[in-house]
């Protein structure tokens, strides 16, 4: 199952070159900040809690951000990864990473043709052919 965030691009950082732990490789890293703050569907007002995560693309995926500009609305697919480790005091802790792997412009639905409203059915009242009254037996007590 893919995790996704949709929001407006606030900032795209320049690509950084970081040496690997052993110094044998250069790792590319580039961040993007998007505004994912929710809106109230009834009033259209922004929620009071701002949501502006920064996601970091690694390696070859850094060049994907060249296609986008600040202000564009995008959807970013990502994985959440966690690693357990023990700190200096021997206490186990968990390091959680959000690893984006795809960025796409938000898809908008565009109508290719104007749909005509469906024709409304017409109703005609049919004549009611009741049998003629049959004397006093047909009178009801109410």
Protein Blocks (a to p, Z undefined) as FASTA:
>chain_A
ZZddddddfbdcdddddddfkopaccddddddddfbdcdfklopacfbdcddddddehjl
lmmmmmpcehiacdddddddddddddfkopacdddddddfbdcdddddddfbdcdddddd
ddddddddddddehjklpcfZZ
